[in-house]
Structures are given as structure tokens and as C-alpha cells.
């Protein structure tokens, strides 16, 4: 499976636009800033996943009674 198989098909999708951006003209400092922002977004997404998983577990436990 190619990594692009997981990308959304919408043209205006922010992730799709992000991965298509030309980064050749960026300085080292700009690239480091970009990486820091992307890492922060990863942490935010992981937090959302953890919350959703916990919420799902609570709901599953509630409806199994």
C-alpha cells in the first residue's frame, strides 16, 4: 500500500496541500519551525485518538450491561 492511498481525495484538503508544498526554498530555520509545528500537530492528533478510544471503551462498557 502506498502512503498516498491514505490521503483524502479532496483537492482543498489541508494535509494534501501540505505534502505537495515545495520545501526547497525554505531555510533551515524555517524547516525546523515547520517540523516543530508538525510534531505539535502529531501530539494533538494522538491526544484526540486517546480521548476517542477511551470514550469508545466507556460507551462499549455502558451498553454491554
Residue pairs with C-beta under 8 A, 6 or more apart in sequence:
7 13
7 15
7 16
7 19
8 15
8 16
10 16
23 31
23 34
26 34
